[in-house]
């Protein structure tokens, strides 16, 4: 994943 981890985490948190 090239995108910043913060972006991925934000997406995961929203997916909850």
MOPAC internal coordinates of N, CA, C and O (Angstrom, degrees):
PM7 1SCF
backbone

  N    0.0000 0     0.00 0     0.00 0    0    0    0
  C    1.4662 1     0.00 0     0.00 0    1    0    0
  C    1.5345 1   110.09 1     0.00 0    2    1    0
  O    1.2310 1   120.94 1   -65.17 1    3    2    1
  N    1.2821 1   115.81 1   114.83 1    3    2    1
  C    1.4911 1   118.37 1  -179.80 1    5    3    2
  C    1.5429 1   110.23 1   -77.27 1    6    5    3
  O    1.2310 1   120.68 1   142.99 1    7    6    5
  N    1.3115 1   116.31 1   -37.01 1    7    6    5
  C    1.4782 1   119.13 1  -178.07 1    9    7    6
  C    1.5328 1   111.01 1   -55.38 1   10    9    7
  O    1.2310 1   121.01 1   -24.24 1   11   10    9
  N    1.3204 1   115.68 1   155.76 1   11   10    9
  C    1.4852 1   119.14 1  -179.82 1   13   11   10
  C    1.5342 1   110.68 1   -61.57 1   14   13   11
  O    1.2310 1   120.38 1   -33.20 1   15   14   13
  N    1.2999 1   116.87 1   146.80 1   15   14   13
  C    1.4861 1   120.03 1   179.66 1   17   15   14
  C    1.5329 1   109.25 1   -59.93 1   18   17   15
  O    1.2310 1   120.53 1   140.76 1   19   18   17
  N    1.3236 1   116.60 1   -39.24 1   19   18   17
  C    1.4705 1   119.51 1  -179.87 1   21   19   18
  C    1.5202 1   111.20 1   -51.74 1   22   21   19
  O    1.2310 1   120.54 1   138.40 1   23   22   21
  N    1.3204 1   116.58 1   -41.60 1   23   22   21
  C    1.4868 1   119.27 1  -179.12 1   25   23   22
  C    1.5228 1   109.80 1   -64.18 1   26   25   23
  O    1.2310 1   121.09 1   135.30 1   27   26   25
  N    1.3112 1   115.51 1   -44.70 1   27   26   25
  C    1.4849 1   119.57 1  -179.51 1   29   27   26
  C    1.5312 1   110.29 1   -62.49 1   30   29   27
  O    1.2310 1   120.92 1   134.55 1   31   30   29
  N    1.3069 1   115.85 1   -45.45 1   31   30   29
  C    1.4880 1   118.91 1  -179.37 1   33   31   30
  C    1.5311 1   109.55 1   -60.65 1   34   33   31
  O    1.2310 1   121.18 1   138.13 1   35   34   33
  N    1.3145 1   115.34 1   -41.87 1   35   34   33
  C    1.4960 1   119.31 1  -178.94 1   37   35   34
  C    1.5367 1   108.19 1   -59.78 1   38   37   35
  O    1.2310 1   120.49 1   137.44 1   39   38   37
  N    1.3044 1   116.66 1   -42.56 1   39   38   37
  C    1.4743 1   119.80 1  -179.03 1   41   39   38
  C    1.5322 1   109.89 1   -64.41 1   42   41   39
  O    1.2310 1   121.09 1   135.79 1   43   42   41
  N    1.3232 1   115.52 1   -44.21 1   43   42   41
  C    1.4880 1   119.88 1   180.00 1   45   43   42
  C    1.5287 1   110.46 1   -61.33 1   46   45   43
  O    1.2310 1   120.88 1   134.97 1   47   46   45
  N    1.3315 1   115.92 1   -45.03 1   47   46   45
  C    1.4892 1   119.71 1  -178.77 1   49   47   46
  C    1.5333 1   109.31 1   -60.39 1   50   49   47
  O    1.2310 1   120.29 1   139.47 1   51   50   49
  N    1.3137 1   117.04 1   -40.53 1   51   50   49
  C    1.4797 1   120.20 1  -179.15 1   53   51   50
  C    1.5278 1   109.37 1   -68.34 1   54   53   51
  O    1.2310 1   120.77 1   148.16 1   55   54   53
  N    1.3419 1   116.14 1   -31.84 1   55   54   53
  C    1.4846 1   120.34 1  -176.95 1   57   55   54
  C    1.5409 1   109.19 1   -68.38 1   58   57   55
  O    1.2310 1   120.21 1   150.50 1   59   58   57
  N    1.3226 1   117.21 1   -29.50 1   59   58   57
  C    1.4784 1   119.90 1  -177.35 1   61   59   58
  C    1.5400 1   110.53 1   -43.44 1   62   61   59
  O    1.2310 1   120.10 1   180.00 1   63   62   61

